[in-house]
Amino acid sequence: ALLFPTRLKVVPHEFSDRASFRSWLLDDDGGFRNTFTRDIRAREQVTAPFVWFAPSDDGHDVEDFLGGHDDTLAWCREFMSPRDEIKPNYPVADMMDDGYTKDHGYDYDLVVIGGGSGGMAAAKEAAVLGAKVACLDFVKPSPAGTTWGLGGTCVNVGCIPKKLFHIGSLLHESVRKDTPSFGIRLGEPNGASATDELSGIVPDPSTQMRWELVRENIQNYIRGLNFKYRVRLREKEVTYFNKLAKFTDKHTIEAVDKKGRSSLITAARFLVAVGGRPSPLSCEGAEHAISSDDVFAMEKCPGKTLCVGASYISLECAGFLAGMGLDVTVAVRSILLRGFDRECADKIGDYMVDHGVRFKRDVIPSKLEKIETGQTKVLFSDGTEEVYDTVLAAVGRMADTDKLGLESVGVETNPKNRRIIGKFEQTHCPNIYAIGDVLDKTPELTPVAIQAGLYLARRLFGGDKEAMDYQNVCTTVFTPIEYACVGLSEEDAVAKYGQNNIEVYHREFVPLEWSLSMSRSHNAAYTKVIVDKSPQENVLGIHYVGPNAGEVMQGYGTSMKQGLTLKTLTDTVGIHPTSSEEIVTLSITKSSGEDAAAGGC
Ligand code: FAD
């Protein structure tokens, strides 16, 4: 793919072969020569006529204009990298084949559709690299009428409010379950006997977590973030439009504002980063359910709640609502946390039961009905009926692509989830790219969207070659007992390598911070490491169920990227006393049949 033109004119120089151009281009240290990069940085010289000729041996000997300094530098980086590092499988030629030239005559070099985690990251990075960028973000109200500001799912109706409610709920649980054992007194214990109070068995009923207060504080924090995001786009010279976009052709979108006023915006390249939205229930009366798009902003406490679905979103919401002291039921059709490690998922379920969450197994709601009290009556598939103050549907998410006009520009989507099909974030329409939750077969996580956006911007406008690596991404489920993992689940490891070719090291343990409390489930925390049975015992997956799971797992994720072996893991000296040290001191194998319950220190 690395063809050199028969003649390359870099005014006033002219080169006829790759070697002479390369030796002119690179300085002694292998970087781009100063004069070249300095010229390029001088904006007024941006259109200086650098010209390259296509190779004549492909029958194409017409003079092609490559572009100005920026385009030429990008081309040089792409084709003449000082490191000559072409990532395997990275389709350099495809990326350059999107019809992009600097003097394209469109309004923008790049228009990003969607101002969420991925879209904003890509827009700012592209602008920093010199591209003229616009970003459109428009929030369609949820069916229940909830709407929000700039920043997308994560900040408004996802990670941020979810984690803040979760933290609040953990604090509340700790106040009730742990603080008595540490001798902390928060108000009078309302009738609990001194012995009960000391043992921590009787929670202090005077503690309360007030929905209206925590909700207000969280929403204020989010409004602050919405404002900061706007400022940051402006600082990076990204033009922001609060408009809904739809493709009219591959270089044009129609942008419609809140008042229905429409305008056309053109761009050489588009990046679709529109994320996803919750799927509604499919039963009669589904409109009486809310979703994760609504729950965090509810004015009134949700009260007695039914969470429908066994997704991480359903379990996380059920967990923090129960931790606040609410009566919570989860309706589960089949298994908890499909796609995650089964054993860990079941431990989460067990812990949640101890935490006060009721599970209604093997059912789906078949009808929802509003009753006079304002509550919702739910008829389940097993014929039972129950009444709830709130029904929260968390049965999956769909990419938000159905009204984007993608079919008119040849961008293909997966009919099952409406997510865009692409390779290296490039869609079937070469000048249209996609990242984040909207891109099929990639993890639906904020840091994934951000990293894919940054890498894509750097490849398109910075001459980088690094492709996004979607393997071994750490993730955490913020249920009352948290769970984090990296790599394969035990089921996936068995499916990929065969039961006889893997080994599992595991341990149940009591986190020290829970050890004084009598109200905590015994040995609820758990960790396991799955390795292959090759001589070097490569680590295939690490799983941890316990406090601060995300903090524990992040570093192991870095090790996994380097190709972690069991020896390296167990050669690592632990930090004592922590829960994380349980991972580096594992010795009990599943195949030995030994009890995985750990002893003391
Ligand atoms: P989004 O952030 O969804 O942004 C897309 C934006 O595009 C939205 O603002 C949307 O309104 C806008 N838009 C859509 N269509 C158009 C259009 N036609 N024109 C203009 N604008 C449009 N991830 C984690 O990593 N950790 C977590 O703990 C976590 N918790 C979560 C909890 C919940 C309840 C949910 C729902 C998600 C959670 N996620 C979490 C997932 C994370 O929020 C997403 O992976 C991430 O936000 C995806 O970013 P994105 O840029 O792809 O899309």
Residues whose N, C-alpha, C, O or C-beta is under 5 A from the ligand:
A	BS01	FAD	I113 G114 G115 G116 S117 G118 G119 L136 D137 F138 V139 K140 G151 G152 T153 C154 V157 G158 C159 K162 K243 L244 A245 A273 V274 G275 G276 S292 I313 D400 I435 G436 D437 V438 E444 L445 T446 P447 A449 T476
